[in-house]
Amino acid sequence: MRALPRSEFPLLAASPRLVYLDSAATTQKPRVVLDAIRAFYENDNANPHRGAYELSVRATQRYHDARARVAAFLGVRDSDCVIFTRGTTESLNLVASSWGRANVGAGDEIVVTAAEHHANFVPWQQLALEKKARLRICELEPDGSIDLDRLRALLGSRTSVVAFPYVSNVLGTIAPVREIVDLAHGVGAIAVCDGAQAAPHLSVCVDDLGVDFFAASGHKMLGPMGIGVLVGRRDLLDAMPPYMTGGDMIEFVEDDRSTWNRLPHKFEAGTPNAAGAVGLAAAADLLQRIGMDAVRAHERGLVGSAYRRLAAIEGVRIYGPAPEHRSGVLSFNVGDVHPHDLATILDSYHVCIRAGHHCAQPLMRRLGVSATARASFYLYNDDADVDALVNGVMAAREMFSRVGA
């Protein structure tokens, strides 16, 4: 596929010189998503589930229609098992808090990988501390991939959870999900997949993956901020206590006890982000029309070109696997240039990249750095954006060479 035209993205159209290479943090929003959100507020705005009048019924229908479309995009047949949350972080906290507190006990073991985003590390770390369970960390291969033999060696009869990222937000490494799930289930553990960097870039069918929980964020896949999903196995969700209480998540409230609504309402306390859900559904529809295989092929071309050209620059160190084994993420450092300085210089060339620890400090320690620069590509980037990145890095390297001379 060719890059989507910048004219489809109002912010990019209004800033023709901008080279946006920070889509792993958040993507730009296409016109169809912005139009869908505006149309909801202009035509259908009411509180879903709260009124018997026509407008509220219409808002409710729009909200649940959005759920069905997102479920279809993610390959989930039972759309009631798609819970709208604020994003991946809330989804994973929900699982750790609700399922974890009810099912993890003293002496149990929780396995995570060294590649986790904090959102899939800290909730499990805190649960382990609370429950006096043991947090075990699966170290990575030198290229950042998950070694299944090493993971297998960590698992045992006390393992209750295996949490892992589908795609590393730092290295772009793509995990062998089905194999990890089989290993987890083989010892009776649940498999929790952080899909934040997978859903926007790969063809994902959650049902076929076999994971017990899958989390994703809307704003990383062309949708609005503040909306995401948790997909869970129905039997697990049915058995879990609610994460928050209030609003339409109740069935009956007695003076001294309450019972809970059915799925998905049990986990959607308060007024839902209906406009966000509608916007996310519009994003999912657009990605389906384009085809996720085409998205993947487009990103592989860009990241492969950027990888080869950056690697040829003296002093550039790229972290993670070869281009064919990564998503559209490229983390690197340039000699002694601090990533924050590099990002500032690139910004002067209108190139937006991320610099820092990328909410993955355990991984940074294993890489032996405090921070990296990160360029991340998406379907609105093209070869000219790669040129701008490479030229900016070369200019920064030249600038710091003169300073150090």
Phi, psi and chi 1 to 4 in degrees:
 res  aa     phi    psi   chi1   chi2   chi3   chi4
   1 MET       -  153.8   62.5  168.2  -83.8      -
   2 ARG   -84.9  160.0  -66.8 -178.5  177.8  178.1
   3 ALA   -58.7  144.1      -      -      -      -
   4 LEU   -62.8  139.7  -76.4 -168.7      -      -
   5 PRO   -59.5  139.2  -19.4   30.0      -      -
   6 ARG   -61.2  -23.9  -67.4  173.5   69.0   95.5
   7 SER   -64.7  -18.8   58.3      -      -      -
   8 GLU   -78.8   -8.9  -62.9  -64.0  -37.8      -
   9 PHE  -121.8  102.7  -63.8   83.1      -      -
  10 PRO   -53.3  -38.4  -30.4   37.5      -      -
  11 LEU   -66.9  -43.0 -173.7  147.2      -      -
  12 LEU   -68.5  -36.3  -62.9  177.9      -      -
  13 ALA   -65.6  -33.5      -      -      -      -
  14 ALA   -80.8  -12.6      -      -      -      -
  15 SER  -129.2   73.1  -52.7      -      -      -
  16 PRO   -61.2  -22.8   14.4  -24.8      -      -
  17 ARG   -88.6   -9.1  -61.0  176.4   67.4 -173.3
  18 LEU   -72.7  132.2 -172.9   70.5      -      -
  19 VAL  -113.7  102.5  176.9      -      -      -
  20 TYR   -94.9  109.9 -172.1   75.2      -      -
  21 LEU  -125.9   44.8  -61.8  177.1      -      -
  22 ASP  -131.8   39.4 -164.1   18.8      -      -
  23 SER   -74.6  -16.9  -65.5      -      -      -
  24 ALA   -68.8  -24.8      -      -      -      -
  25 ALA   -81.7  -51.7      -      -      -      -
  26 THR  -164.2  148.3 -165.5      -      -      -
  27 THR   -93.6  159.4   55.5      -      -      -
  28 GLN   -73.7  158.8  -64.4  -57.8  -33.1      -
  29 LYS  -106.4  125.4  -46.3  -49.6  174.5 -166.7
  30 PRO   -74.5  160.7   25.8  -32.4      -      -
  31 ARG   -58.4  -37.3 -163.0  175.6  -55.9  -80.9
  32 VAL   -64.0  -32.6  -69.3      -      -      -
  33 VAL   -72.7  -45.7  169.0      -      -      -
  34 LEU   -62.4  -39.2  -58.7  175.8      -      -
  35 ASP   -64.2  -39.2  -72.3  -13.3      -      -
  36 ALA   -65.2  -41.5      -      -      -      -
  37 ILE   -65.1  -45.7  -63.9  169.2      -      -
  38 ARG   -63.2  -40.4 -176.3  171.0   56.5 -110.0
  39 ALA   -63.8  -36.9      -      -      -      -
  40 PHE   -61.3  -48.6  175.6   82.9      -      -
  41 TYR   -70.2  -31.0  -79.2  124.8      -      -
  42 GLU   -80.2  -29.5  -71.9 -178.4   -9.9      -
  43 ASN  -118.3  -28.1  -56.7  -45.9      -      -
  44 ASP  -126.9    9.6  -58.3  -45.9      -      -
  45 ASN   -68.6  114.7 -178.9   51.3      -      -
  46 ALA  -162.9  170.1      -      -      -      -
  47 ASN   -82.9  115.3 -156.1  -35.0      -      -
  48 PRO   -59.3  145.5  -23.9   34.2      -      -
  49 HIS    71.9   -0.5  -48.6  129.4      -      -
  50 ARG  -104.1  -18.7  -58.9  -62.5 -161.4  -84.6
  51 GLY  -130.6  153.2      -      -      -      -
  52 ALA   -93.4   -4.5      -      -      -      -
  53 TYR   -79.6  160.0   52.6   91.4      -      -
  54 GLU   -57.9  -41.0 -179.1 -176.2  -10.5      -
  55 LEU   -64.3  -42.1 -176.8   58.9      -      -
  56 SER   -65.9  -38.8  178.6      -      -      -
  57 VAL   -61.9  -40.2  171.0      -      -      -
  58 ARG   -66.1  -40.5 -160.0  160.7   68.4 -130.5
  59 ALA   -62.5  -39.9      -      -      -      -
  60 THR   -62.8  -42.5  -58.5      -      -      -
  61 GLN   -64.3  -40.5  -70.5  172.3  -19.9      -
  62 ARG   -63.5  -40.2  -66.2  -69.8  -52.0  -82.7
  63 TYR   -64.7  -45.2 -177.7   58.6      -      -
  64 HIS   -78.4  -27.8  -71.9  -66.6      -      -
  65 ASP   -63.2  -39.7  172.1   66.7      -      -
  66 ALA   -61.3  -41.1      -      -      -      -
  67 ARG   -61.3  -43.1 -169.5 -169.3  -46.1  -83.4
  68 ALA   -64.3  -38.5      -      -      -      -
  69 ARG   -70.6  -38.8  -70.6  153.4   63.2 -165.8
  70 VAL   -67.2  -39.2  172.2      -      -      -
  71 ALA   -61.2  -42.3      -      -      -      -
  72 ALA   -62.9  -41.1      -      -      -      -
  73 PHE   -62.3  -38.5  172.4   74.0      -      -
  74 LEU   -89.0    1.6  -68.3  173.9      -      -
  75 GLY    71.3   43.0      -      -      -      -
  76 VAL  -115.7  114.8 -179.6      -      -      -
  77 ARG   -72.2  -38.9  -73.7 -177.8  -68.6  -85.2
  78 ASP   -93.8   93.9 -173.1   -9.7      -      -
  79 SER   -67.0  -18.7   62.6      -      -      -
  80 ASP   -66.9  -15.1  -75.1  -12.2      -      -
  81 CYS   -91.0    6.5  -66.5      -      -      -
  82 VAL   -98.6  109.6  174.3      -      -      -
  83 ILE   -99.4  125.9  -48.6  -62.3      -      -
  84 PHE   -78.3  130.0  -78.2  126.3      -      -
  85 THR  -128.4 -172.5   64.0      -      -      -
  86 ARG   -80.3  -14.2  -71.9 -175.5  -63.3  165.1
  87 GLY   156.8 -173.7      -      -      -      -
  88 THR   -58.8  -42.2  -59.5      -      -      -
  89 THR   -59.5  -47.3  -61.7      -      -      -
  90 GLU   -66.2  -37.3 -176.1  175.5   65.8      -
  91 SER   -59.9  -46.4  -64.6      -      -      -
  92 LEU   -72.1  -35.2  -65.6  169.6      -      -
  93 ASN   -64.4  -36.9  -87.4  -86.1      -      -
  94 LEU   -60.0  -46.4 -170.0  162.0      -      -
  95 VAL   -64.6  -48.4  177.6      -      -      -
  96 ALA   -62.0  -39.7      -      -      -      -
  97 SER   -76.1  -49.8  178.2      -      -      -
  98 SER   -78.4  -60.3  178.3      -      -      -
  99 TRP   -67.9  -43.6 -173.8   90.9      -      -
 100 GLY   -62.3  -47.5      -      -      -      -
 101 ARG   -65.2  -27.9  -76.0  178.3  172.4  158.8
 102 ALA   -85.6  -18.4      -      -      -      -
 103 ASN  -127.2  -12.2  -67.4  -80.4      -      -
 104 VAL  -102.6  131.8  174.7      -      -      -
 105 GLY  -126.5  178.7      -      -      -      -
 106 ALA   -58.7  134.1      -      -      -      -
 107 GLY    87.9  -13.0      -      -      -      -
 108 ASP   -70.8  165.0  -72.9  -16.1      -      -
 109 GLU  -123.1  137.9  -64.5 -176.2  -12.9      -
 110 ILE  -116.7  126.2  -60.3  168.3      -      -
 111 VAL  -109.3  126.4  176.5      -      -      -
 112 VAL  -124.9  175.7  -61.3      -      -      -
 113 THR  -109.5  164.3   79.5      -      -      -
 114 ALA   -73.9   -4.0      -      -      -      -
 115 ALA   -95.5    5.4      -      -      -      -
 116 GLU   -68.4  141.8  -55.0  -59.4  -26.2      -
 117 HIS   -65.6  149.8 -173.5  -75.1      -      -
 118 HIS   -52.7  -30.1  -67.1  164.8      -      -
 119 ALA   -63.9  -24.6      -      -      -      -
 120 ASN  -112.3   18.9 -154.8   27.0      -      -
 121 PHE  -122.8  -55.6 -171.2   98.6      -      -
 122 VAL   -63.8  -42.8  178.1      -      -      -
 123 PRO   -58.5  -37.2  -25.8   36.4      -      -
 124 TRP   -74.7  -37.2  -59.5  113.1      -      -
 125 GLN   -59.8  -45.2  176.8 -163.6   65.6      -
 126 GLN   -69.9  -36.3  -65.8  -57.7  -59.0      -
 127 LEU   -63.0  -42.8  177.6   68.4      -      -
 128 ALA   -61.2  -41.7      -      -      -      -
 129 LEU   -64.4  -42.4  -70.6  169.9      -      -
 130 GLU   -66.0  -40.6  176.1 -176.1  -33.4      -
 131 LYS   -96.1    0.6  -67.5  -67.7 -172.9  174.6
 132 LYS    57.9   37.5  -59.2 -172.9 -174.8  -49.1
 133 ALA   -92.3  174.0      -      -      -      -
 134 ARG  -110.4  124.4 -178.0 -176.3 -178.1 -169.2
 135 LEU   -91.4  120.4 -176.7   70.6      -      -
 136 ARG  -113.2  139.3  -53.0 -164.8   71.3 -178.5
 137 ILE  -115.6  123.4  -58.3  173.8      -      -
 138 CYS   -82.5  113.6 -179.4      -      -      -
 139 GLU   -71.2  165.2  -58.9  -64.1  -21.2      -
 140 LEU  -107.5  162.4  -53.4  174.5      -      -
 141 GLU   -70.9  164.0  -68.9  -67.4  -78.5      -
 142 PRO   -55.1  -29.4  -28.7   36.5      -      -
 143 ASP   -89.0    4.9   67.9   -6.7      -      -
 144 GLY    91.0    0.6      -      -      -      -
 145 SER   -80.7  158.7   60.8      -      -      -
 146 ILE   -86.1  122.7  -62.4  172.5      -      -
 147 ASP   -85.0  112.7 -176.6  -29.8      -      -
 148 LEU   -65.6  -32.4  -64.6 -179.6      -      -
 149 ASP   -65.5  -41.3  -71.0  -25.5      -      -
 150 ARG   -66.0  -40.3 -168.6  171.8  -70.3  174.6
 151 LEU   -64.8  -43.6  176.7   61.8      -      -
 152 ARG   -58.7  -37.6 -175.1 -179.2  -66.3  107.1
 153 ALA   -68.0  -22.7      -      -      -      -
 154 LEU   -83.3  -20.1  -73.2  177.6      -      -
 155 LEU   -86.9  146.6  -56.0 -177.5      -      -
 156 GLY  -161.3 -169.3      -      -      -      -
 157 SER   -66.0  -20.8   60.2      -      -      -
 158 ARG   -92.9   -3.2  -62.6  -53.0  -56.5  -94.0
 159 THR   -71.5  123.3  -52.7      -      -      -
 160 SER  -108.5  -25.3   54.9      -      -      -
 161 VAL  -140.1  137.7  179.5      -      -      -
 162 VAL  -122.5  113.4  177.0      -      -      -
 163 ALA  -111.9  136.4      -      -      -      -
 164 PHE  -156.2  157.4   62.7   96.6      -      -
 165 PRO   -92.5  136.9   31.8  -31.0      -      -
 166 TYR   -64.1  -45.7 -163.3  150.2      -      -
 167 VAL  -133.8  130.3  174.8      -      -      -
 168 SER   -69.3  132.5  163.6      -      -      -
 169 ASN   -76.2  -10.6   70.7  -48.8      -      -
 170 VAL  -101.5  -49.9  176.3      -      -      -
 171 LEU   -97.7  -16.9  -55.5  174.2      -      -
 172 GLY    76.6    5.5      -      -      -      -
 173 THR   -63.0  134.9  -42.2      -      -      -
 174 ILE  -101.2  123.3  -58.9  171.7      -      -
 175 ALA   -82.7  149.7      -      -      -      -
 176 PRO   -79.4   81.4   29.2  -31.6      -      -
 177 VAL   -59.4  -49.8  176.4      -      -      -
 178 ARG   -59.5  -40.1 -171.3   71.0 -123.4 -168.5
 179 GLU   -67.1  -40.0  -70.6   87.0  -16.6      -
 180 ILE   -64.4  -43.1  -66.5  171.8      -      -
 181 VAL   -60.2  -44.3  170.2      -      -      -
 182 ASP   -62.1  -39.5  -70.8  -16.7      -      -
 183 LEU   -64.4  -44.0  -71.9  175.3      -      -
 184 ALA   -62.6  -48.2      -      -      -      -
 185 HIS   -66.8  -26.9  -70.7  173.4      -      -
 186 GLY   -64.1  -24.0      -      -      -      -
 187 VAL  -109.1   10.2  -63.9      -      -      -
 188 GLY    83.5   14.8      -      -      -      -
 189 ALA   -94.0  160.6      -      -      -      -
 190 ILE   -89.8  154.2   64.8  163.0      -      -
 191 ALA  -111.7  121.8      -      -      -      -
 192 VAL  -115.0  118.5 -179.1      -      -      -
 193 CYS  -110.8  122.4 -178.4      -      -      -
 194 ASP   -82.7  103.8  171.7   -0.9      -      -
 195 GLY  -100.7   18.5      -      -      -      -
 196 ALA   -58.5  -38.2      -      -      -      -
 197 GLN   -98.3    4.2  -61.7  -66.8  -20.5      -
 198 ALA  -101.6  -48.6      -      -      -      -
 199 ALA   -54.4  -36.3      -      -      -      -
 200 PRO   -77.3  -14.7  -12.5   27.9      -      -
 201 HIS  -124.7  -20.0  -54.4  -75.7      -      -
 202 LEU  -122.9  159.7  -54.5  176.7      -      -
 203 SER   -77.8  112.1  179.1      -      -      -
 204 VAL  -114.5  128.9  172.7      -      -      -
 205 CYS  -124.0   99.3  178.8      -      -      -
 206 VAL   -59.6  -40.8  176.3      -      -      -
 207 ASP   -59.0  -40.7  -75.7  -10.1      -      -
 208 ASP   -73.5  -27.5  -71.4  -13.2      -      -
 209 LEU   -66.3  -30.4  -68.9  175.1      -      -
 210 GLY    80.6    7.5      -      -      -      -
 211 VAL   -68.9  156.2  -65.1      -      -      -
 212 ASP   -85.5  -32.8  -60.7  -73.2      -      -
 213 PHE  -141.1  141.8  -65.8  101.6      -      -
 214 PHE  -138.1  132.3 -179.6   93.3      -      -
 215 ALA  -123.2  144.3      -      -      -      -
 216 ALA  -151.8  159.9      -      -      -      -
 217 SER  -115.5  140.0  -68.1      -      -      -
 218 GLY   -69.2  -39.0      -      -      -      -
 219 HIS   -72.3  -12.9   70.7  100.2      -      -
 220 LYS   -89.5   -2.2  -64.3 -178.2 -171.8  -64.8
 221 MET  -130.5   43.8   48.4  175.7  -76.3      -
 222 LEU    79.3   -6.1  -55.3  178.5      -      -
 223 GLY   -86.7 -179.8      -      -      -      -
 224 PRO   -77.5  162.6   25.9  -32.4      -      -
 225 MET   -72.7  157.1  -65.8 -177.4  179.1      -
 226 GLY    82.8   12.7      -      -      -      -
 227 ILE  -140.2  137.2 -172.9   76.6      -      -
 228 GLY  -158.5 -173.0      -      -      -      -
 229 VAL  -136.7  150.4  -64.1      -      -      -
 230 LEU  -119.3  124.7  170.5   67.7      -      -
 231 VAL  -106.1  129.8 -178.9      -      -      -
 232 GLY  -135.8  159.4      -      -      -      -
 233 ARG   -66.0  135.3  -94.6  176.3   43.5 -164.3
 234 ARG   -58.2  -43.4  174.7  174.5  -82.5  -84.3
 235 ASP   -64.4  -34.7   59.8  -35.4      -      -
 236 LEU   -71.6  -44.5  -62.8  178.3      -      -
 237 LEU   -63.2  -41.2  -68.4  170.9      -      -
 238 ASP   -60.6  -35.9  -82.7  -24.4      -      -
 239 ALA   -83.8  -16.3      -      -      -      -
 240 MET   -79.3  145.7  -72.2  160.8   53.7      -
 241 PRO   -74.1  157.8   26.6  -33.4      -      -
 242 PRO   -63.8  152.9   19.9  -29.2      -      -
 243 TYR   -84.9  -39.3  177.3   56.8      -      -
 244 MET  -133.6  159.1  -65.0 -169.2  -63.4      -
 245 THR  -123.7  157.1   55.7      -      -      -
 246 GLY   119.1  153.6      -      -      -      -
 247 GLY    75.4 -140.3      -      -      -      -
 248 ASP   -88.2   10.4 -159.5   43.9      -      -
 249 MET   -83.7    0.6   53.2   71.6   63.8      -
 250 ILE   -99.0  157.4   54.1   90.2      -      -
 251 GLU  -102.0  -61.4 -178.2 -176.8   40.1      -
 252 PHE  -132.8  142.5  -63.5  107.2      -      -
 253 VAL  -119.7  107.2  176.4      -      -      -
 254 GLU   -87.7  176.1  -51.8  -69.4  -11.4      -
 255 ASP   -64.8  -31.3  -75.6   -3.7      -      -
 256 ASP  -121.2    4.5   58.2  -11.4      -      -
 257 ARG  -163.9  164.8   66.8 -179.6   62.8   86.5
 258 SER  -138.7  156.5  -61.9      -      -      -
 259 THR  -121.8  162.5   57.4      -      -      -
 260 TRP  -109.9  150.4  -43.8  125.2      -      -
 261 ASN   -66.1  166.5 -157.4  -17.2      -      -
 262 ARG   -76.6  171.0   60.8 -179.6  175.3   83.3
 263 LEU   -67.0  147.0  -64.2  175.3      -      -
 264 PRO   -88.5   -0.8   34.1  -36.2      -      -
 265 HIS   -62.7  -29.1  -48.5  -70.8      -      -
 266 LYS   -56.7  -29.4 -178.2  170.8   75.8  170.7
 267 PHE  -107.3   15.3  -66.8  104.2      -      -
 268 GLU  -124.1   65.1  -64.9 -177.5   -7.3      -
 269 ALA   -67.5  149.1      -      -      -      -
 270 GLY    79.2 -178.0      -      -      -      -
 271 THR   -69.5  125.0  -64.2      -      -      -
 272 PRO   -74.8  158.8   28.3  -34.4      -      -
 273 ASN   -81.8   74.7 -177.9    0.3      -      -
 274 ALA   -66.6  -42.3      -      -      -      -
 275 ALA   -64.2  -37.2      -      -      -      -
 276 GLY   -63.8  -41.0      -      -      -      -
 277 ALA   -63.8  -41.4      -      -      -      -
 278 VAL   -63.1  -41.6  168.1      -      -      -
 279 GLY   -65.6  -40.8      -      -      -      -
 280 LEU   -63.6  -40.5  175.2   55.2      -      -
 281 ALA   -62.9  -38.7      -      -      -      -
 282 ALA   -63.8  -38.5      -      -      -      -
 283 ALA   -65.1  -44.2      -      -      -      -
 284 ALA   -62.1  -40.7      -      -      -      -
 285 ASP   -60.5  -43.4  -68.7  -14.2      -      -
 286 LEU   -63.5  -44.7  175.1   59.8      -      -
 287 LEU   -63.5  -37.1  -70.9  170.5      -      -
 288 GLN   -65.9  -39.3  -84.2 -165.9  -49.2      -
 289 ARG   -64.1  -40.1  -73.3 -164.4  -61.0  -87.7
 290 ILE   -69.3  -42.3  -64.0  168.1      -      -
 291 GLY    98.4  122.6      -      -      -      -
 292 MET   -69.5  -25.6  -65.1  -51.3  -65.1      -
 293 ASP   -66.4  -36.9  -70.6  -18.7      -      -
 294 ALA   -68.6  -39.8      -      -      -      -
 295 VAL   -60.2  -46.3  172.0      -      -      -
 296 ARG   -61.6  -45.0  168.4   76.9  173.6  131.6
 297 ALA   -63.8  -40.0      -      -      -      -
 298 HIS   -62.2  -45.7  177.8   69.5      -      -
 299 GLU   -67.7  -37.7  -68.0  176.0    3.3      -
 300 ARG   -61.4  -38.8  -75.5 -176.2   67.1  169.9
 301 GLY   -63.1  -44.6      -      -      -      -
 302 LEU   -69.5  -47.2  -66.7  175.7      -      -
 303 VAL   -68.9  -31.9   79.6      -      -      -
 304 GLY   -65.2  -43.3      -      -      -      -
 305 SER   -64.4  -46.3  173.6      -      -      -
 306 ALA   -63.2  -40.5      -      -      -      -
 307 TYR   -59.9  -51.5 -175.1  102.4      -      -
 308 ARG   -63.5  -40.3  -73.2 -172.5  -65.8  -86.5
 309 ARG   -76.1  -37.4  -65.1  175.1   64.2 -175.8
 310 LEU   -70.2  -39.2  -72.6  176.7      -      -
 311 ALA   -63.0  -23.7      -      -      -      -
 312 ALA   -81.4   -8.9      -      -      -      -
 313 ILE   -85.7  128.4  -60.0  173.2      -      -
 314 GLU   -59.7  132.1 -176.8  178.9   -5.4      -
 315 GLY    92.1   -8.3      -      -      -      -
 316 VAL   -86.3  127.8  170.2      -      -      -
 317 ARG  -116.7  123.3  179.6 -176.8  178.1 -172.0
 318 ILE  -104.0  135.7  -60.8  174.8      -      -
 319 TYR  -100.9  142.6  -58.0   93.1      -      -
 320 GLY   103.1 -173.5      -      -      -      -
 321 PRO   -79.2  177.3   31.2  -35.9      -      -
 322 ALA   -62.9  158.6      -      -      -      -
 323 PRO   -54.3  -36.4  -23.8   31.5      -      -
 324 GLU   -70.4  -12.0   57.8  -90.1   25.0      -
 325 HIS  -111.5   16.6  -60.1  -59.6      -      -
 326 ARG  -131.0  165.3   66.0  167.1   67.6 -140.8
 327 SER   -84.7 -157.2   68.4      -      -      -
 328 GLY   -85.1   31.8      -      -      -      -
 329 VAL  -112.3  137.3  172.0      -      -      -
 330 LEU  -136.9  108.1 -156.3   56.4      -      -
 331 SER  -102.4  137.2  -74.8      -      -      -
 332 PHE  -157.7  165.6   60.4   97.5      -      -
 333 ASN  -131.7  157.7  -84.5  -39.5      -      -
 334 VAL  -121.5   98.0 -178.0      -      -      -
 335 GLY    51.5 -132.3      -      -      -      -
 336 ASP   -92.6    7.7  -64.8  -30.2      -      -
 337 VAL   -72.3  123.4 -179.0      -      -      -
 338 HIS   -66.7  139.6 -166.4  -78.3      -      -
 339 PRO   -55.4  -34.2  -27.0   35.1      -      -
 340 HIS   -65.6  -39.7  -73.2  167.0      -      -
 341 ASP   -64.8  -41.5  -66.8  -27.6      -      -
 342 LEU   -61.5  -43.9  177.2   63.9      -      -
 343 ALA   -63.3  -37.4      -      -      -      -
 344 THR   -66.3  -41.8  -59.7      -      -      -
 345 ILE   -65.7  -44.0  -67.0  169.0      -      -
 346 LEU   -61.8  -34.6  -74.0  173.3      -      -
 347 ASP   -61.8  -33.9 -174.2   44.8      -      -
 348 SER   -66.2  -18.8   69.8      -      -      -
 349 TYR   -98.4   12.5  -70.2   87.3      -      -
 350 HIS    68.5   23.7  -48.5  -73.4      -      -
 351 VAL  -104.2  121.2  177.8      -      -      -
 352 CYS   -99.5  114.7  -54.6      -      -      -
 353 ILE  -126.8  170.3   66.0  164.1      -      -
 354 ARG   -98.7  144.4  176.0   80.7  175.5  -94.4
 355 ALA  -137.2  136.3      -      -      -      -
 356 GLY   143.9 -157.0      -      -      -      -
 357 HIS   -94.6   -2.3   54.7   63.3      -      -
 358 HIS    57.6   32.3  -44.9  -61.2      -      -
 359 CYS    55.6   39.7  -59.8      -      -      -
 360 ALA  -145.2   56.8      -      -      -      -
 361 GLN   -63.7  -38.3  -69.7 -179.4  -17.2      -
 362 PRO   -57.0  -38.6  -28.7   38.0      -      -
 363 LEU   -69.3  -40.0  177.3   56.1      -      -
 364 MET   -58.3  -41.8  -69.3  -67.4  118.4      -
 365 ARG   -60.7  -40.0  -74.3 -164.7  -66.0  -84.1
 366 ARG   -71.6  -26.7  -74.5  157.3  175.3   82.7
 367 LEU   -80.3  -12.0  -64.5  176.4      -      -
 368 GLY    76.7   26.3      -      -      -      -
 369 VAL  -135.2  161.4  -63.6      -      -      -
 370 SER   -93.4  -18.3   60.7      -      -      -
 371 ALA  -163.8  160.6      -      -      -      -
 372 THR  -137.0  163.2   73.6      -      -      -
 373 ALA   -87.1  147.6      -      -      -      -
 374 ARG  -139.7  121.4 -175.3 -174.0   71.2 -174.9
 375 ALA  -105.6  133.1      -      -      -      -
 376 SER  -132.8  132.5   50.1      -      -      -
 377 PHE  -105.2  154.1  -60.2   89.0      -      -
 378 TYR  -146.9 -169.4 -154.0   29.7      -      -
 379 LEU   -74.2   -6.5   38.1   64.4      -      -
 380 TYR   -99.1    0.3   34.9   67.2      -      -
 381 ASN   -89.3  156.1  -65.8  122.2      -      -
 382 ASP  -142.8 -173.3   58.3   17.1      -      -
 383 ASP   -62.3  -31.3  -68.4  -23.7      -      -
 384 ALA   -63.8  -32.2      -      -      -      -
 385 ASP   -69.0  -37.4  -64.5  -24.7      -      -
 386 VAL   -63.4  -43.6  176.7      -      -      -
 387 ASP   -56.3  -45.7  -67.7  -17.5      -      -
 388 ALA   -63.8  -40.2      -      -      -      -
 389 LEU   -63.7  -50.3  171.7   66.3      -      -
 390 VAL   -63.1  -45.2  172.4      -      -      -
 391 ASN   -62.9  -38.2  -68.1  -23.2      -      -
 392 GLY   -66.7  -40.9      -      -      -      -
 393 VAL   -64.4  -41.8  169.2      -      -      -
 394 MET   -63.6  -40.3  -67.6  177.8   67.7      -
 395 ALA   -64.8  -41.0      -      -      -      -
 396 ALA   -65.2  -42.2      -      -      -      -
 397 ARG   -62.4  -42.5 -178.9 -179.1  171.6  -80.3
 398 GLU   -63.9  -41.0  175.6   64.1   21.7      -
 399 MET   -61.6  -46.8 -175.9 -177.4  -56.8      -
 400 PHE   -73.7  -24.4  -83.2   86.9      -      -
 401 SER   -65.6  -39.9  -64.7      -      -      -
 402 ARG   -68.5  -38.7  -70.0 -161.3  -58.4  -89.4
 403 VAL   -63.4  -37.9  170.6      -      -      -
 404 GLY   -82.5  -10.5      -      -      -      -
 405 ALA   -74.9      -      -      -      -      -
